[in-house]
Amino acid sequence: MAYPLLHGWSILFLAVLYFSHHFILLLIRQHRTPLRRLPSPPSPSFFMGNLSEMHDMENTRLIERWERALGRSWVYRGFFGGYRLITTDLQALSHILAHAYDYPKPDFIKDSMAAMAAGYEGLIVVEGEVHKRQRKILTPAFTASHIKSLAPIFFDVAEQLKNVLLNLAQPPNLVPSPTQKREEEVANDMHDDFSFPNSNSNAYSYSNGKADGNGVGGRGEERGPCVDVLSWLSRATLDVIGLAGFGYAFNALPTPDTPNASSNAHNSPNTSDKPSPHSSNELANAFSVIFTAATHFSFFTILQVWFPFLRRFQHNKAVMNQARATMQRIGLELIEERRCEVIAEMEAAGSRDGIDPDKTVLGKDLLSVLVRSSLTTSASQQMSISEIQCQISTFLAAGYDTTSSALTWTLYALATNQLAQSRLRAALQTIDSTTSGSSSSTDELYGQVMALPYLDWVVRESLRLHSPVSTTMRVCMKDTDIIPTAETWVGRDGVERSGIEVRKHDIITVPIQAINASKRIWGEDASVFRPDRWEHLPSGTNDIPGLYSNILTFLNGNPINGHRACIGYRFALAEIKIFLYVLLRAVEFSMDPSLVVEKKTSVVIRPFIKSEPHLGNQLPLHIRPVGELSSDMVSTTMP
């Protein structure tokens, strides 16, 4: 009788060993890693290490404090005490980011991104030769000339949002403060990271009695009604990427002639010339379900990283599967619809292997580029249907989420610095907006907006101070490497070194926002929104290996082995500048000085009100039509 019992225990032991092998390998690696030589801050938890501190680091200046105490390179502790390198040494960061294929994203990051609708064949997930092939295929959709051709879409959606805000600025739209909402309304309507404003949350006024006219923006009754600009910008940027990238009308924004702009936007008329055959909110809702679940941070989420079998136990698994099925179905319908158009164009041109993108009537929009790649016979230029589906969800996520975050933080910066807002508005008003509606006049207006110096400074400064993504992670996949450092460092063993030794599977955190706001690099006022700094930058900023404007917001601009910088940065910059041009000329933004805004990390950085965390991500700003604001409001500004 003892043998069957022993056999049962053996099976149990082997099962535990199988499911815990990731954890065992972690313990072995962290015992052997050379990263143990680096200094480290105290770890408050054996299980979580410093991860809880890291999750809130944007509100605590954690990286700045650690750098001041430990130097430019150190290790913090991850799950079960695992060593993770973090460095603010610019030479070290340049080496890591330039060798992107030697330092890819860790598997648990790729798993999270894949779950967040990108799929395992999306551009932000794949590596090596597959990534190189995909990026080459996608590049025509992100050239400067093609982005310029999308300007009419940017202007149209921005005008639509402007009209919504002006409608909301009218007194009849005032409704009770969100703090007075029932708890079930909060849970259903406001707490979702991806949620859009509903009929009760588009315009409201804070009635705490603390705004007395001496802070940012003056008295509440003079500042006008308050709207959650994060929600409205999310709607607008979703409409932009849908139309500009895929010819898909989400109709997230109500049309300008909607009687009540605070009504459900998904019931509003279609905004595209070609009506979408799908329900206006079906794809958006499916994406919301997946995106929200994928960005939820919890201890169980971390356990799933190291114990993959736990991934089977998902919250709302049936709902998630249904959402994925909806995304797949609509994605296939979009692909098939465009495929028929591309094939017809190819047949008319007498081509069997695609058409020169510069000569095609369909143009170089993202979906057309992807579909043409599925029809070519050249292996180096070909994408499968499953790859195309992953790109659709990838660029929907990237194109809507990061841009809405960037625009939201820019309006926050301007609402809390009225002098900068007034100066920008004056600069924008020097541009002649009278156009005949022709393509040439739109091109001329686009050129003037993109070239306006102070607008450029404002955008650069906002992207520096409020990067939509604050950190990224990499893992060494070489057997061993020495990461060069600009300054020597002394290890815990007392030895002075000029490089950091890493081994395969060592994890590295790249502190994007910490570099962008480093006092050592940018000066003592690095944490202050000051657009004028871009007239004369400190010399040390030249060493930042950024793709754009001496900042790491779009990652690196010096690829050696692998190019992982943001492929859509020109798209984002054009969209941000055009939205600011349209909105700031018509609407004045201010903020209740009694509200404290903090940052919440859930893939991208979003704002929330410290005193109202139960309301989720939001940025309530007061809005008024330009010209109606009292003079004392402009004079009482933050430095």
KEMAR-355361 format. One line per field, with one value per residue (C-alpha): x, y, z; residue number from 1. Coordinates in steps of 0.02 Angstrom, whole numbers. Last residue first. Layout:
REM KEMAR-355361
c1	(X | ...) $
c2	(Y | ...) $
c3	(Z | ...) $
n	(NUM | ...) $
***
This chain:
REM KEMAR-355361
c1	(277 | 92 | -27 | -134 | -122 | -225 | -369 | -363 | -403 | -571 | -597 | -728 | -607 | -577 | -726 | -716 | -658 | -621 | -513 | -550 | -412 | -470 | -412 | -514 | -658 | -612 | -445 | -537 | -424 | -270 | -356 | -300 | -185 | -128 | 44 | 42 | 52 | -50 | 50 | -49 | 11 | -48 | -154 | -191 | -352 | -366 | -298 | -453 | -385 | -387 | -414 | -460 | -546 | -550 | -371 | -309 | -417 | -372 | -185 | -169 | -255 | -143 | 14 | -33 | -84 | 74 | 184 | 95 | 106 | 290 | 321 | 240 | 391 | 434 | 615 | 651 | 782 | 893 | 1080 | 1159 | 1014 | 1058 | 893 | 832 | 666 | 513 | 506 | 695 | 728 | 859 | 736 | 677 | 759 | 845 | 1021 | 1042 | 1220 | 1166 | 1067 | 1231 | 1254 | 1107 | 974 | 956 | 791 | 716 | 718 | 581 | 450 | 462 | 361 | 462 | 537 | 705 | 718 | 884 | 965 | 926 | 1059 | 1094 | 918 | 852 | 678 | 692 | 815 | 695 | 552 | 635 | 702 | 765 | 744 | 861 | 833 | 974 | 918 | 1092 | 1230 | 1276 | 1440 | 1427 | 1570 | 1703 | 1735 | 1803 | 1811 | 1748 | 1648 | 1485 | 1536 | 1622 | 1572 | 1665 | 1584 | 1522 | 1474 | 1505 | 1388 | 1496 | 1410 | 1380 | 1283 | 1189 | 1002 | 1007 | 831 | 748 | 615 | 532 | 497 | 389 | 277 | 167 | 319 | 262 | 408 | 496 | 340 | 271 | 431 | 442 | 260 | 277 | 439 | 360 | 211 | 335 | 427 | 280 | 344 | 213 | 71 | 134 | 161 | -10 | -90 | 0 | -48 | -229 | -223 | -153 | -281 | -423 | -540 | -533 | -430 | -439 | -334 | -200 | -71 | -34 | -170 | -62 | 73 | -54 | -123 | 51 | 85 | -80 | -49 | 129 | 66 | -77 | 39 | -70 | -191 | -44 | 38 | -129 | -167 | 1 | -33 | -196 | -116 | 21 | -103 | -218 | -67 | -8 | -178 | -245 | -104 | -23 | -182 | -253 | -78 | -60 | -239 | -216 | -39 | -99 | -229 | -96 | 15 | -131 | -162 | 20 | 143 | 254 | 391 | 543 | 450 | 418 | 259 | 156 | -26 | -8 | 104 | -31 | -149 | -28 | 10 | -176 | -214 | -80 | -125 | -5 | -121 | -275 | -243 | -75 | 73 | 185 | 145 | 213 | 84 | 73 | 141 | 24 | 9 | -100 | -143 | -329 | -293 | -190 | -326 | -458 | -343 | -319 | -506 | -544 | -407 | -478 | -643 | -557 | -442 | -584 | -690 | -544 | -516 | -702 | -701 | -537 | -588 | -756 | -674 | -553 | -698 | -790 | -636 | -615 | -797 | -780 | -619 | -697 | -547 | -418 | -364 | -273 | -132 | -92 | -6 | 125 | 201 | 334 | 234 | 68 | 132 | 158 | -23 | -79 | 11 | -90 | -79 | -222 | -161 | -211 | -388 | -418 | -350 | -453 | -620 | -589 | -541 | -706 | -800 | -710 | -744 | -930 | -952 | -1002 | -1088 | -1007 | -1044 | -944 | -1012 | -897 | -883 | -836 | -913 | -1060 | -1208 | -1213 | -1269 | -1091 | -1068 | -1190 | -1257 | -1143 | -1140 | -1326 | -1404 | -1275 | -1226 | -1038 | -1041 | -1024 | -852 | -822 | -886 | -773 | -763 | -639 | -532 | -389 | -248 | -314 | -496 | -474 | -317 | -409 | -571 | -474 | -379 | -543 | -623 | -467 | -460 | -636 | -599 | -439 | -522 | -638 | -744 | -769 | -887 | -826 | -672 | -767 | -889 | -743 | -641 | -470 | -369 | -229 | -238 | -299 | -477 | -552 | -563 | -589 | -779 | -787 | -912 | -822 | -921 | -974 | -968 | -949 | -985 | -1172 | -1197 | -1046 | -865 | -758 | -683 | -511 | -446 | -620 | -662 | -781 | -940 | -983 | -892 | -929 | -1111 | -1121 | -1049 | -1182 | -1115 | -1091 | -901 | -932 | -994 | -1173 | -1218 | -1179 | -1232 | -1353 | -1205 | -1124 | -945 | -1005 | -1051 | -881 | -801 | -900 | -860 | -674 | -685 | -759 | -629 | -492 | -574 | -575 | -399 | -320 | -417 | -364 | -181 | -171 | -76 | 58 | 84 | 112 | 246 | 336 | 344 | 241 | 139 | 291 | 384 | 264 | 348 | 523 | 461 | 385 | 544 | 657 | 537 | 536 | 726 | 752 | 603 | 413 | 313 | 298 | 271 | 126 | 144 | 115 | -48 | -64 | -230 | -164 | -132 | 12 | 78 | 72 | 157 | 290 | 323 | 331 | 451 | 574 | 589 | 742 | 923 | 1031 | 901 | 895 | 1081 | 1065 | 950 | 1072 | 1228 | 1145 | 1079 | 1254 | 1325 | 1184 | 1210 | 1036 | 1042 | 926 | 978 | 860 | 908 | 772 | 718 | 565 | 489 | 598 | 738 | 827 | 999 | 1112 | 1188 | 1200 | 1250 | 1174 | 1100 | 1065 | 1016 | 895 | 813 | 795 | 727 | 596 | 532 | 376 | 231 | 309 | 379 | 209 | 235 | 419 | 381 | 267 | 401 | 540 | 549 | 378 | 402 | 546 | 471 | 539 | 699 | 830 | 913 | 1047 | 1232 | 1300 | 1397 | 1239 | 1223 | 1356 | 1213 | 1244 | 1116 | 992 | 1010 | 979 | 825 | 754 | 784 | 685 | 541 | 533 | 539 | 387 | 256 | 366 | 432 | 256 | 200 | 352 | 319 | 135 | 180 | 307 | 179 | 59 | 194 | 236 | 53 | 43 | 200 | 147 | 0) $
c2	(4016 | 3982 | 4112 | 4253 | 4381 | 4282 | 4259 | 4441 | 4493 | 4403 | 4263 | 4286 | 4316 | 4133 | 4023 | 3956 | 3790 | 3729 | 3574 | 3406 | 3281 | 3103 | 2928 | 2841 | 2917 | 2819 | 2912 | 3073 | 3174 | 3137 | 3183 | 3070 | 3093 | 2958 | 2887 | 2747 | 2559 | 2585 | 2710 | 2839 | 3017 | 3145 | 3301 | 3400 | 3501 | 3662 | 3765 | 3728 | 3722 | 3830 | 3807 | 3940 | 3880 | 3944 | 3974 | 3845 | 3705 | 3716 | 3745 | 3624 | 3488 | 3524 | 3515 | 3351 | 3265 | 3318 | 3261 | 3093 | 3052 | 3102 | 2986 | 2836 | 2720 | 2743 | 2688 | 2500 | 2496 | 2341 | 2317 | 2488 | 2608 | 2787 | 2881 | 2806 | 2808 | 2912 | 2999 | 2987 | 3174 | 3272 | 3329 | 3167 | 2997 | 3016 | 2963 | 3098 | 3162 | 3326 | 3366 | 3402 | 3564 | 3646 | 3701 | 3880 | 3920 | 3758 | 3825 | 3946 | 3809 | 3812 | 3677 | 3656 | 3489 | 3528 | 3694 | 3646 | 3609 | 3497 | 3362 | 3347 | 3407 | 3255 | 3280 | 3188 | 3063 | 3019 | 3010 | 2876 | 2769 | 2615 | 2464 | 2317 | 2130 | 2002 | 1855 | 1824 | 1906 | 2083 | 2167 | 2354 | 2463 | 2581 | 2490 | 2530 | 2379 | 2397 | 2233 | 2331 | 2409 | 2574 | 2669 | 2746 | 2878 | 2874 | 2691 | 2548 | 2396 | 2241 | 2089 | 1906 | 1763 | 1892 | 1903 | 2049 | 2099 | 2266 | 2367 | 2533 | 2680 | 2837 | 2808 | 2959 | 3071 | 3219 | 3338 | 3306 | 3281 | 3442 | 3537 | 3476 | 3519 | 3693 | 3728 | 3677 | 3788 | 3929 | 3903 | 3885 | 3768 | 3630 | 3755 | 3851 | 3692 | 3625 | 3790 | 3783 | 3601 | 3643 | 3786 | 3670 | 3534 | 3656 | 3708 | 3890 | 3934 | 4072 | 4012 | 4147 | 4105 | 4247 | 4179 | 4030 | 4145 | 4238 | 4072 | 4012 | 4170 | 4156 | 3973 | 4008 | 4149 | 4040 | 3907 | 3780 | 3763 | 3754 | 3607 | 3519 | 3547 | 3468 | 3324 | 3284 | 3298 | 3174 | 3052 | 3061 | 3029 | 2879 | 2795 | 2821 | 2780 | 2648 | 2549 | 2564 | 2534 | 2366 | 2311 | 2336 | 2267 | 2104 | 2080 | 2110 | 1975 | 1852 | 1894 | 1858 | 1994 | 2000 | 2121 | 2009 | 1858 | 1945 | 1874 | 2025 | 2007 | 2013 | 2167 | 2258 | 2228 | 2304 | 2459 | 2485 | 2467 | 2592 | 2729 | 2740 | 2789 | 2704 | 2785 | 2698 | 2784 | 2820 | 2650 | 2565 | 2434 | 2251 | 2094 | 2041 | 2210 | 2253 | 2423 | 2387 | 2217 | 2295 | 2423 | 2287 | 2185 | 2336 | 2368 | 2185 | 2181 | 2337 | 2250 | 2088 | 2176 | 2275 | 2118 | 2021 | 2158 | 2160 | 1973 | 1973 | 2118 | 2037 | 1870 | 1957 | 2041 | 1874 | 1792 | 1933 | 1921 | 1733 | 1755 | 1884 | 1872 | 1754 | 1589 | 1509 | 1632 | 1536 | 1402 | 1533 | 1538 | 1673 | 1808 | 1747 | 1783 | 1965 | 1979 | 1900 | 2037 | 2166 | 2291 | 2301 | 2357 | 2197 | 2197 | 2377 | 2348 | 2191 | 2263 | 2432 | 2351 | 2259 | 2420 | 2517 | 2379 | 2378 | 2566 | 2622 | 2458 | 2398 | 2438 | 2600 | 2741 | 2804 | 2994 | 2978 | 3063 | 2946 | 3022 | 3018 | 2869 | 2823 | 2997 | 2967 | 3138 | 3274 | 3366 | 3403 | 3459 | 3365 | 3487 | 3472 | 3282 | 3179 | 3105 | 2917 | 2894 | 2743 | 2770 | 2648 | 2704 | 2605 | 2721 | 2896 | 2857 | 2742 | 2832 | 2998 | 2935 | 2856 | 3020 | 3113 | 2995 | 2991 | 3181 | 3188 | 3070 | 3157 | 3328 | 3292 | 3449 | 3594 | 3738 | 3917 | 3998 | 4148 | 4048 | 3947 | 4100 | 4131 | 4023 | 3953 | 4028 | 4191 | 4184 | 4101 | 3920 | 3827 | 3823 | 3637 | 3657 | 3575 | 3600 | 3471 | 3437 | 3271 | 3159 | 3128 | 3079 | 2968 | 3013 | 2877 | 2736 | 2662 | 2660 | 2610 | 2695 | 2826 | 2748 | 2584 | 2600 | 2785 | 2758 | 2621 | 2738 | 2869 | 3031 | 3177 | 3179 | 3193 | 3370 | 3403 | 3455 | 3610 | 3592 | 3740 | 3858 | 3839 | 3775 | 3603 | 3671 | 3754 | 3589 | 3491 | 3619 | 3606 | 3417 | 3425 | 3552 | 3433 | 3290 | 3391 | 3461 | 3290 | 3213 | 3355 | 3332 | 3151 | 3198 | 3279 | 3114 | 3036 | 3161 | 3143 | 2955 | 2847 | 2733 | 2702 | 2628 | 2483 | 2356 | 2398 | 2386 | 2216 | 2145 | 2210 | 2146 | 1972 | 1977 | 2010 | 2035 | 2033 | 2119 | 2303 | 2259 | 2140 | 1953 | 1897 | 1992 | 2180 | 2168 | 2205 | 2020 | 2035 | 2184 | 2087 | 1935 | 2048 | 2124 | 1951 | 1894 | 2034 | 2168 | 2151 | 2190 | 2104 | 2149 | 2328 | 2359 | 2549 | 2552 | 2464 | 2557 | 2728 | 2690 | 2650 | 2808 | 2910 | 2845 | 2851 | 2666 | 2533 | 2352 | 2222 | 2094 | 1968 | 1977 | 1864 | 1977 | 2128 | 2210 | 2368 | 2380 | 2530 | 2645 | 2835 | 2856 | 2776 | 2913 | 3050 | 2921 | 2839 | 3005 | 3054 | 2882 | 2893 | 3066 | 3018 | 3045 | 2965 | 2825 | 2750 | 2579 | 2582 | 2587 | 2436 | 2346 | 2373 | 2189 | 2111 | 1943 | 1989 | 2158 | 2329 | 2314 | 2440 | 2533 | 2447 | 2466 | 2361 | 2199 | 2092 | 2137 | 2003 | 1876 | 1708 | 1711 | 1805 | 1673 | 1526 | 1605 | 1650 | 1474 | 1406 | 1527 | 1482 | 1297 | 1316 | 1230 | 1081 | 1060 | 1067 | 935 | 828 | 835 | 792 | 644 | 584 | 603 | 492 | 360 | 357 | 327 | 191 | 110 | 116 | 0) $
c3	(-612 | -576 | -638 | -571 | -712 | -836 | -715 | -662 | -842 | -846 | -969 | -1105 | -1249 | -1290 | -1248 | -1071 | -999 | -824 | -816 | -735 | -778 | -749 | -708 | -574 | -477 | -321 | -317 | -274 | -158 | -263 | -426 | -567 | -715 | -837 | -874 | -1003 | -972 | -813 | -713 | -615 | -600 | -472 | -484 | -325 | -334 | -233 | -377 | -483 | -659 | -814 | -1001 | -1128 | -1286 | -1465 | -1522 | -1396 | -1469 | -1654 | -1636 | -1491 | -1592 | -1741 | -1636 | -1551 | -1714 | -1805 | -1661 | -1646 | -1831 | -1834 | -1684 | -1767 | -1783 | -1599 | -1574 | -1574 | -1712 | -1698 | -1690 | -1708 | -1684 | -1631 | -1615 | -1454 | -1363 | -1414 | -1245 | -1223 | -1244 | -1339 | -1473 | -1549 | -1568 | -1399 | -1354 | -1220 | -1238 | -1317 | -1160 | -1068 | -1164 | -1077 | -1201 | -1264 | -1350 | -1285 | -1106 | -1160 | -1142 | -951 | -862 | -702 | -646 | -728 | -636 | -556 | -723 | -871 | -855 | -669 | -632 | -723 | -796 | -962 | -887 | -745 | -869 | -974 | -832 | -931 | -817 | -846 | -818 | -819 | -928 | -1002 | -904 | -860 | -816 | -788 | -848 | -784 | -620 | -446 | -329 | -149 | -152 | -144 | -308 | -340 | -496 | -641 | -750 | -928 | -915 | -1037 | -1027 | -1022 | -1095 | -1058 | -1135 | -1239 | -1210 | -1087 | -1037 | -1067 | -977 | -1015 | -904 | -896 | -1047 | -1089 | -1057 | -953 | -925 | -1090 | -1194 | -1120 | -1154 | -1334 | -1366 | -1290 | -1384 | -1550 | -1517 | -1481 | -1646 | -1768 | -1905 | -1887 | -1885 | -2036 | -2138 | -2096 | -2148 | -2315 | -2343 | -2301 | -2426 | -2560 | -2524 | -2551 | -2410 | -2457 | -2307 | -2179 | -2031 | -2049 | -1917 | -1797 | -1684 | -1640 | -1569 | -1462 | -1401 | -1356 | -1256 | -1166 | -1122 | -1064 | -953 | -890 | -822 | -731 | -876 | -997 | -907 | -889 | -1074 | -1116 | -996 | -1085 | -1257 | -1212 | -1134 | -1285 | -1396 | -1295 | -1294 | -1470 | -1586 | -1477 | -1444 | -1619 | -1685 | -1598 | -1634 | -1820 | -1818 | -1738 | -1873 | -2006 | -1929 | -1932 | -2115 | -2156 | -2197 | -2352 | -2403 | -2373 | -2441 | -2607 | -2686 | -2634 | -2583 | -2394 | -2407 | -2505 | -2359 | -2233 | -2336 | -2369 | -2182 | -2131 | -2254 | -2399 | -2540 | -2610 | -2779 | -2788 | -2870 | -2720 | -2644 | -2803 | -2839 | -2789 | -2866 | -3004 | -3088 | -3238 | -3165 | -3166 | -3090 | -2951 | -2914 | -2903 | -2790 | -2675 | -2661 | -2625 | -2494 | -2411 | -2377 | -2328 | -2204 | -2124 | -2108 | -2034 | -1904 | -1863 | -1829 | -1732 | -1622 | -1585 | -1545 | -1428 | -1338 | -1322 | -1250 | -1124 | -1071 | -1046 | -946 | -829 | -711 | -781 | -707 | -853 | -826 | -667 | -773 | -819 | -643 | -650 | -739 | -669 | -494 | -545 | -602 | -438 | -342 | -437 | -578 | -703 | -874 | -966 | -896 | -950 | -1125 | -1156 | -1101 | -1184 | -1350 | -1353 | -1312 | -1448 | -1575 | -1539 | -1516 | -1689 | -1734 | -1893 | -2075 | -2058 | -2163 | -2300 | -2294 | -2111 | -1961 | -1932 | -1843 | -1652 | -1550 | -1503 | -1431 | -1289 | -1246 | -1178 | -1343 | -1330 | -1494 | -1601 | -1738 | -1707 | -1720 | -1563 | -1532 | -1522 | -1699 | -1716 | -1903 | -1982 | -2129 | -2054 | -2003 | -2026 | -1986 | -1836 | -1776 | -1775 | -1697 | -1555 | -1534 | -1513 | -1388 | -1281 | -1289 | -1221 | -1077 | -1027 | -1041 | -896 | -902 | -782 | -815 | -825 | -749 | -685 | -578 | -509 | -458 | -533 | -653 | -550 | -378 | -302 | -367 | -214 | -265 | -102 | -99 | -128 | -269 | -414 | -572 | -699 | -883 | -972 | -823 | -825 | -1007 | -1007 | -1028 | -1107 | -1007 | -1040 | -862 | -803 | -638 | -707 | -773 | -690 | -524 | -508 | -554 | -422 | -292 | -327 | -396 | -276 | -295 | -482 | -450 | -502 | -680 | -783 | -965 | -958 | -926 | -1100 | -1096 | -1149 | -1320 | -1336 | -1287 | -1416 | -1550 | -1512 | -1520 | -1695 | -1749 | -1687 | -1782 | -1944 | -1923 | -1891 | -2037 | -2153 | -2096 | -2156 | -2315 | -2207 | -2117 | -2289 | -2336 | -2168 | -2186 | -2068 | -2182 | -2293 | -2141 | -2113 | -2228 | -2163 | -1983 | -2015 | -2093 | -1953 | -1821 | -1898 | -1915 | -1730 | -1615 | -1612 | -1474 | -1522 | -1705 | -1668 | -1698 | -1517 | -1505 | -1483 | -1391 | -1216 | -1197 | -1320 | -1223 | -1059 | -1136 | -1211 | -1040 | -961 | -1097 | -1060 | -1195 | -1306 | -1261 | -1392 | -1524 | -1463 | -1467 | -1479 | -1327 | -1212 | -1272 | -1264 | -1091 | -1030 | -1105 | -1029 | -852 | -773 | -734 | -666 | -650 | -580 | -447 | -399 | -217 | -231 | -365 | -397 | -302 | -353 | -430 | -451 | -581 | -578 | -397 | -242 | -132 | -260 | -390 | -269 | -227 | -411 | -453 | -314 | -357 | -256 | -377 | -531 | -422 | -379 | -462 | -417 | -232 | -250 | -350 | -222 | -170 | -194 | -104 | 11 | 51 | 101 | -1 | 53 | -91 | -194 | -233 | -376 | -347 | -350 | -534 | -566 | -567 | -481 | -340 | -449 | -583 | -466 | -386 | -556 | -622 | -475 | -509 | -692 | -644 | -531 | -640 | -679 | -502 | -430 | -555 | -519 | -332 | -356 | -466 | -338 | -197 | -293 | -325 | -139 | -99 | -232 | -158 | 25 | 0) $
n	(639 | 638 | 637 | 636 | 635 | 634 | 633 | 632 | 631 | 630 | 629 | 628 | 627 | 626 | 625 | 624 | 623 | 622 | 621 | 620 | 619 | 618 | 617 | 616 | 615 | 614 | 613 | 612 | 611 | 610 | 609 | 608 | 607 | 606 | 605 | 604 | 603 | 602 | 601 | 600 | 599 | 598 | 597 | 596 | 595 | 594 | 593 | 592 | 591 | 590 | 589 | 588 | 587 | 586 | 585 | 584 | 583 | 582 | 581 | 580 | 579 | 578 | 577 | 576 | 575 | 574 | 573 | 572 | 571 | 570 | 569 | 568 | 567 | 566 | 565 | 564 | 563 | 562 | 561 | 560 | 559 | 558 | 557 | 556 | 555 | 554 | 553 | 552 | 551 | 550 | 549 | 548 | 547 | 546 | 545 | 544 | 543 | 542 | 541 | 540 | 539 | 538 | 537 | 536 | 535 | 534 | 533 | 532 | 531 | 530 | 529 | 528 | 527 | 526 | 525 | 524 | 523 | 522 | 521 | 520 | 519 | 518 | 517 | 516 | 515 | 514 | 513 | 512 | 511 | 510 | 509 | 508 | 507 | 506 | 505 | 504 | 503 | 502 | 501 | 500 | 499 | 498 | 497 | 496 | 495 | 494 | 493 | 492 | 491 | 490 | 489 | 488 | 487 | 486 | 485 | 484 | 483 | 482 | 481 | 480 | 479 | 478 | 477 | 476 | 475 | 474 | 473 | 472 | 471 | 470 | 469 | 468 | 467 | 466 | 465 | 464 | 463 | 462 | 461 | 460 | 459 | 458 | 457 | 456 | 455 | 454 | 453 | 452 | 451 | 450 | 449 | 448 | 447 | 446 | 445 | 444 | 443 | 442 | 441 | 440 | 439 | 438 | 437 | 436 | 435 | 434 | 433 | 432 | 431 | 430 | 429 | 428 | 427 | 426 | 425 | 424 | 423 | 422 | 421 | 420 | 419 | 418 | 417 | 416 | 415 | 414 | 413 | 412 | 411 | 410 | 409 | 408 | 407 | 406 | 405 | 404 | 403 | 402 | 401 | 400 | 399 | 398 | 397 | 396 | 395 | 394 | 393 | 392 | 391 | 390 | 389 | 388 | 387 | 386 | 385 | 384 | 383 | 382 | 381 | 380 | 379 | 378 | 377 | 376 | 375 | 374 | 373 | 372 | 371 | 370 | 369 | 368 | 367 | 366 | 365 | 364 | 363 | 362 | 361 | 360 | 359 | 358 | 357 | 356 | 355 | 354 | 353 | 352 | 351 | 350 | 349 | 348 | 347 | 346 | 345 | 344 | 343 | 342 | 341 | 340 | 339 | 338 | 337 | 336 | 335 | 334 | 333 | 332 | 331 | 330 | 329 | 328 | 327 | 326 | 325 | 324 | 323 | 322 | 321 | 320 | 319 | 318 | 317 | 316 | 315 | 314 | 313 | 312 | 311 | 310 | 309 | 308 | 307 | 306 | 305 | 304 | 303 | 302 | 301 | 300 | 299 | 298 | 297 | 296 | 295 | 294 | 293 | 292 | 291 | 290 | 289 | 288 | 287 | 286 | 285 | 284 | 283 | 282 | 281 | 280 | 279 | 278 | 277 | 276 | 275 | 274 | 273 | 272 | 271 | 270 | 269 | 268 | 267 | 266 | 265 | 264 | 263 | 262 | 261 | 260 | 259 | 258 | 257 | 256 | 255 | 254 | 253 | 252 | 251 | 250 | 249 | 248 | 247 | 246 | 245 | 244 | 243 | 242 | 241 | 240 | 239 | 238 | 237 | 236 | 235 | 234 | 233 | 232 | 231 | 230 | 229 | 228 | 227 | 226 | 225 | 224 | 223 | 222 | 221 | 220 | 219 | 218 | 217 | 216 | 215 | 214 | 213 | 212 | 211 | 210 | 209 | 208 | 207 | 206 | 205 | 204 | 203 | 202 | 201 | 200 | 199 | 198 | 197 | 196 | 195 | 194 | 193 | 192 | 191 | 190 | 189 | 188 | 187 | 186 | 185 | 184 | 183 | 182 | 181 | 180 | 179 | 178 | 177 | 176 | 175 | 174 | 173 | 172 | 171 | 170 | 169 | 168 | 167 | 166 | 165 | 164 | 163 | 162 | 161 | 160 | 159 | 158 | 157 | 156 | 155 | 154 | 153 | 152 | 151 | 150 | 149 | 148 | 147 | 146 | 145 | 144 | 143 | 142 | 141 | 140 | 139 | 138 | 137 | 136 | 135 | 134 | 133 | 132 | 131 | 130 | 129 | 128 | 127 | 126 | 125 | 124 | 123 | 122 | 121 | 120 | 119 | 118 | 117 | 116 | 115 | 114 | 113 | 112 | 111 | 110 | 109 | 108 | 107 | 106 | 105 | 104 | 103 | 102 | 101 | 100 | 99 | 98 | 97 | 96 | 95 | 94 | 93 | 92 | 91 | 90 | 89 | 88 | 87 | 86 | 85 | 84 | 83 | 82 | 81 | 80 | 79 | 78 | 77 | 76 | 75 | 74 | 73 | 72 | 71 | 70 | 69 | 68 | 67 | 66 | 65 | 64 | 63 | 62 | 61 | 60 | 59 | 58 | 57 | 56 | 55 | 54 | 53 | 52 | 51 | 50 | 49 | 48 | 47 | 46 | 45 | 44 | 43 | 42 | 41 | 40 | 39 | 38 | 37 | 36 | 35 | 34 | 33 | 32 | 31 | 30 | 29 | 28 | 27 | 26 | 25 | 24 | 23 | 22 | 21 | 20 | 19 | 18 | 17 | 16 | 15 | 14 | 13 | 12 | 11 | 10 | 9 | 8 | 7 | 6 | 5 | 4 | 3 | 2 | 1) $
***
